[in-house]
Amino acid sequence: MNDPPPVIVGAGPAGMRAAVTLAAAGLAPIVLDEAPRSGGQIYRRPPPGFVRAHRTLYGFEAAKARRVHEAFDALAGRIDYRPGTLVWDLKPHVLHCLAAGAFGDVACRDVILAPGARDRVIPFPGWTIPGVYTLGGAQVALKYQGCAVGERVVFMGTGPLLYLVAYQYAKAGARVAAVLDTTGFAARRRAVPGLLRSGRTFAKGLWYVAALRARGIRVANGIRPVAAEAQDGAVCALAYRVGKSQHRIACDAIAFGFGLSSETQLADLAGVPFAFDPVQQQYLPRCDDAGRTGVRGVYLAGDGGGIAGADAAEIAGERAALALLEDRGHSVDKARAAALERERRRAARMRVALDAAFPFPVDMASAMTDETVLCRCEGVTAGELRAAARELHAEEINRAKAFSRCGMGRCQGRMCGPSAAIVLAAALGVPLDGAGRLRGQPPVKPIPMHMRP
Ligand SMILES: Cc1cc2nc3c(=O)[nH]c(=O)nc-3n(C[C@H](O)[C@H](O)[C@H](O)COP(=O)(O)OP(=O)(O)OC[C@H]3O[C@@H](n4cnc5c(N)ncnc54)[C@H](O)[C@@H]3O)c2cc1C
């Protein structure tokens, strides 16, 4: 009997490279992606009809973007690529999907999960005011449709994306009011020896900062946001402090983010074990260097298994595809597989240096004021979550969710969950991993209420 086609969830660098590898071995994988076009986050393509040069869209990554797009496009007719298809639930041997307004199931025996990542958010007072966006959201507006989120935008947070998106806005002609980084200068300096080993990545980072400063844009380090302020129902300023001094900067949009969080819900629903990662300071699904998860037929590739960047995602996608082929009895190039694993480990070491240069500001989450709206879907404040911990003895995040409704809304805690666990751990006086993690629940992303599967 013929083996059923393998399924790949995600057509970003990891999923696309996995598809290329499987197709080269003569298989015809089904590739499911909720986005209308392949490319994932970094190599996102504009809608058909929008014509912009690769160099304009992808900057330093233009050549890679072209190579990745061309390799995937060349598979047309040899794979079953289904754009616009959201996988909203995963059960043994079946993926529940929503495409073009209709529900449908995809049978699968082997699946490579490559769903990527999303912005890592720490709520702060005013973050739900219209005009406050995540960094990724601000970038999607620019990359996908050539729109800026405002005419005078403040970029705030930390991570490589902070400088990259601010630079992309400045280059596109938008007015960047300031770039405010929560990482202090001393921490950044301490990370330099590790960053130097990354070569190109470090050089690009320096170049973005220099290009921003050359345009007269204020770049400040070691800040903490105080509040986004509103006027006539829209954001009008960001108040922040540096040390003991408070500042205020006028703006009509804020783009903020504190690194990335892996999209782990499908791995969770597949029963993949999780462990707390002290470097990325979040719970992540476990897999070996080949992408095998310990759950038969389930493989992980790319940022969905831990943030490592686009190049590492491609490597992981190829390696996971080779693992799938090996497990199906195909002969694979062992030397190539070993080289990919070495590359993967090298990328992980590089990631440690990046995380040291842009540390996640845990103190900002644990010190969140009681009045801050933590879960915007359900309107739950940090104080209400702390009260659940104190008064109802919610000593674990899923219990706190049941008592407070924090993380129970449309986003299923994808946005607030990681910060809620930190707020809870601090309230309980336990280490960061002590409050646990929100269990994944279907639908992993919102689906319309008026439709029934
Ligand atoms: C918003 C954002 C912007 C970024 N911009 C940059 C950048 O400009 N430069 C840079 O170097 N790095 C950037 N990164 C990081 C970079 O995108 C990643 O390191 C890299 O793209 C990871 O590749 P991937 O294949 O693992 O995931 P991705 O590129 O994220 O691709 C994952 C794909 O899976 C699909 N998907 C997810 N969940 C489902 C589901 N349930 N059902 C169906 N499809 C699903 C998504 O639509 C997406 O196409 C960005 C990350 C984010 C979150």
The ligand as a MOL file (V3000), in Angstrom:
LIG
                    3D

  0  0  0     0  0            999 V3000
M  V30 BEGIN CTAB
M  V30 COUNTS 53 58 0 0 0
M  V30 BEGIN ATOM
M  V30 1 C 5.8690 39.1770 12.6200 0
M  V30 2 C 7.2810 38.7090 12.3860 0
M  V30 3 C 8.1240 39.4010 11.5320 0
M  V30 4 C 9.4260 38.9640 11.3110 0
M  V30 5 N 10.2290 39.6770 10.4680 0
M  V30 6 C 11.5230 39.2910 10.2980 0
M  V30 7 C 12.3930 40.0160 9.4410 0
M  V30 8 O 11.9990 40.9950 8.8160 0
M  V30 9 N 13.6810 39.6030 9.3370 0
M  V30 10 C 14.1520 38.5030 10.0120 0
M  V30 11 O 15.3260 38.1650 9.8910 0
M  V30 12 N 13.3320 37.7850 10.7900 0
M  V30 13 C 12.0490 38.1540 10.9510 0
M  V30 14 N 11.2230 37.4330 11.7710 0
M  V30 15 C 11.7200 36.1630 12.2820 0
M  V30 16 C 11.7060 35.2070 11.0900 0
M  V30 17 O 10.5240 35.3960 10.3900 0
M  V30 18 C 11.7660 33.7990 11.4710 0
M  V30 19 O 12.9740 33.5450 12.1510 0
M  V30 20 C 11.6370 32.8580 10.2780 0
M  V30 21 O 10.7220 33.3220 9.3570 0
M  V30 22 C 11.2120 31.5330 10.8080 0
M  V30 23 O 10.8170 30.7140 9.7460 0
M  V30 24 P 9.6930 29.6160 9.9910 0
M  V30 25 O 9.5450 28.9040 8.7000 0
M  V30 26 O 10.0150 28.8410 11.1970 0
M  V30 27 O 8.3760 30.4240 10.3600 0
M  V30 28 P 7.5630 31.5650 9.5940 0
M  V30 29 O 8.3640 32.2940 8.6230 0
M  V30 30 O 6.8990 32.3350 10.6800 0
M  V30 31 O 6.4530 30.7370 8.8000 0
M  V30 32 C 5.4440 30.0420 9.4540 0
M  V30 33 C 4.2760 29.8840 8.5240 0
M  V30 34 O 3.3200 29.0510 9.1690 0
M  V30 35 C 2.0290 29.5310 8.9210 0
M  V30 36 N 1.1740 29.0750 10.0180 0
M  V30 37 C 1.3450 29.3020 11.3490 0
M  V30 38 N 0.3770 28.6930 12.0560 0
M  V30 39 C -0.4210 28.0700 11.1600 0
M  V30 40 C -1.6000 27.2770 11.2910 0
M  V30 41 N -2.1230 26.9940 12.4900 0
M  V30 42 N -2.1940 26.8410 10.1570 0
M  V30 43 C -1.6680 27.1200 8.9390 0
M  V30 44 N -0.5480 27.8630 8.7660 0
M  V30 45 C 0.0780 28.3210 9.8690 0
M  V30 46 C 2.1880 31.0360 8.8500 0
M  V30 47 O 1.1810 31.6170 8.0510 0
M  V30 48 C 3.5760 31.2040 8.2230 0
M  V30 49 O 3.5220 31.3840 6.8390 0
M  V30 50 C 9.9030 37.8280 11.9800 0
M  V30 51 C 9.0590 37.1080 12.8300 0
M  V30 52 C 7.7540 37.5520 13.0480 0
M  V30 53 C 6.8490 36.7770 13.9810 0
M  V30 END ATOM
M  V30 BEGIN BOND
M  V30 1 1 1 2
M  V30 2 1 2 3
M  V30 3 2 2 52
M  V30 4 2 3 4
M  V30 5 1 4 5
M  V30 6 1 4 50
M  V30 7 2 5 6
M  V30 8 1 6 7
M  V30 9 1 6 13
M  V30 10 2 7 8
M  V30 11 1 7 9
M  V30 12 1 9 10
M  V30 13 2 10 11
M  V30 14 1 10 12
M  V30 15 2 12 13
M  V30 16 1 13 14
M  V30 17 1 14 15
M  V30 18 1 14 50
M  V30 19 1 15 16
M  V30 20 1 16 17
M  V30 21 1 16 18
M  V30 22 1 18 19
M  V30 23 1 18 20
M  V30 24 1 20 21
M  V30 25 1 20 22
M  V30 26 1 22 23
M  V30 27 1 23 24
M  V30 28 2 24 25
M  V30 29 1 24 26
M  V30 30 1 24 27
M  V30 31 1 27 28
M  V30 32 2 28 29
M  V30 33 1 28 30
M  V30 34 1 28 31
M  V30 35 1 31 32
M  V30 36 1 32 33
M  V30 37 1 33 34
M  V30 38 1 33 48
M  V30 39 1 34 35
M  V30 40 1 35 36
M  V30 41 1 35 46
M  V30 42 1 36 37
M  V30 43 1 36 45
M  V30 44 2 37 38
M  V30 45 1 38 39
M  V30 46 1 39 40
M  V30 47 2 39 45
M  V30 48 1 40 41
M  V30 49 2 40 42
M  V30 50 1 42 43
M  V30 51 2 43 44
M  V30 52 1 44 45
M  V30 53 1 46 47
M  V30 54 1 46 48
M  V30 55 1 48 49
M  V30 56 2 50 51
M  V30 57 1 51 52
M  V30 58 1 52 53
M  V30 END BOND
M  V30 END CTAB
M  END
